[in-house]
Structures are given as C-alpha cells and as structure tokens.
Amino acid sequence: MGCGCGGSTDGGGCGGGPRPEIEVPAEAPLFEELPHEEEHQPSEEQASGEPLLIASSEQEWPWVRVNGVAIAPQAIAQELQYHPAESRDEAVFLATQALVVRELLRQRIAELGLVVQAASGESEEEAATRTLIEQEVPLPLADEAACRQYYNGNQQRFFSAPLLAARHILLACPADDAEARSLAREQALALIAELQATPHRFAELALQHSACPSKGQGGALGQISKGQTVPEFERQLFRLPVGLCQQPLESRYGYHLVAVDQRIEGEQLPYEIVAGTIRAELNQRVWQIGVSQYLQNLVGAADIEGIHLQRADTPLMQ
C-alpha cells in the first residue's frame, strides 16, 4: 500500500506525483433539459405537430433535431461514454447537448465553406472548429498593462513553493476501520512521548514501526514541496514549525509521526518571472467568454427541437 506521504528511496515523494491540471468550469450551464411532464411516442408526424421532448418514459433515446437535422440515437449511445454522470438520464442529456453543439458548429462550417488542413495530431473536425473560432470569435489579447494590473492585485498568488525537509513514521491502517484507527492513534501518541524523551531514536523507531519505504532512510522524506503528497497530509505538514510535531497527522493511509528538520519559506516571484503565466491565464478567460457567447448566438439563430438551450440574451458568465 502506498503511503502518499512524499517519501522515497531517493527523496522527494513516495506517493506523490504530478497533479492533473484543473480546468476552470463554466459558471452557468449552456443547456437546460425540458421538464418531463408529458409522455409521447415520437413519430414523423410530430414534425408538424407537437414539439418533441428530450426524453420520455416510453423512449430509450431522445429525439432531437438541429435545423431539421436529426441527432441519431446511435450517435448519442456512442457519445454517452464521454459523459459520466450520477444517473443515466443526466448522462444521456449531456451527450445529447454535446452532439447538438457539434452539429451547430458543423453546419456553420459548411455554410462558410471552410477548407482547412489539419495539423499534426488534429482531426479534420478539430481543425475546422479551430479555424471557425479563429475566424468568427474576436479575442482581444491581454496587453502589458492588464497583466501588470492583475499581478499587482493578486501578488499573494505568485510565491515560490515552500520547501520542507522532514522525517516521518507511518502507522498504517485502513481508512474505513474505526477500531484500527483508534489503536493506531494511541500507538502514535505513545511513540511521540518516547521520541520527546529520546529524540535520537527516531531512525530506530522508524525502522521498527513505519509502513513507508522511507524507513530504510530513518524515515527521511527528502525535500518536499507542495503537490508531492496527498492533500490531507500536505495541508497539515506545511503548517508545521521545525521540530517534532506533538500530535500525529492523519491521512487516508494511517497516522504519521513527523519531525520537520528544515523549513524554507516561499518568496515573492517578480513580475517578469510570471508574466507569461498571467498572460496565458487572462487570454484563456477571454477565450472562454468569447466562445461561450458565440455558441449562444448560434443557439439563438437555430431551430432546435427536443432540447432547450439558453438563448443568446441569457449570459453564461457573470
């Protein structure tokens, strides 16, 4: 079982690793599902009669048309795998709305007669969509003044990561075993009391009791920076001063006895170092807003049956 603490045989993180980038979610959904108040068995006659619904208890897949073009049930079934959700109905809805957007973009690309050449690793559809956005969505880039203003207003964000040199002893126990957790904590407190009296025995006790591979190095974790350990351990670890922690730290892996040997605080990063990062972040925000508004305009001009999309006069981002 990995310990997630950051120790390894060569220092710097036994359970850590790079974290995935976090995507900024849209602040409001683009689509709304129609209420399921009526039940209809869809038929071709409905094209000139009652409006189609996103779904009903009598149909397995929604019946949706975009400017007269039907979204095939087979396409929804295939798209479903890319939209995990808490319920099947929600997953079907998410898959359907994605296909509606794709169809709107496809129709606009065809209307403009765009001819593109895909770049390496890019499909023709991706290339055409990228070209469409570049051509039809004006995206003003962040200038130097905007970047400096953002830096001056958010300087607390731009610090180098602190570094810790620490040792630990992991008393492993299952996260869902309350009795084992209680016993492990009692053992941890007893070992802390022993270390307070004989701090030179840390390496000896680590070799005897620790479930982490770092026990072979006396429990030494090496230099640890943020992002190398599991979050619940990191939050506690980086608050600690130099010395033996008087309480065990709990993580999903068990209880950790921790001694911080050295602490190097982060420093304010100069603007020149982070200017590129700031510019990319501001440009990404502008891109998200611009594309969101563009999709609203496509929705407002389209004849969409079977699913309700917010119109262009409803802002997505406040």
Disulfide bonds with the S-S distance in Angstrom:
none
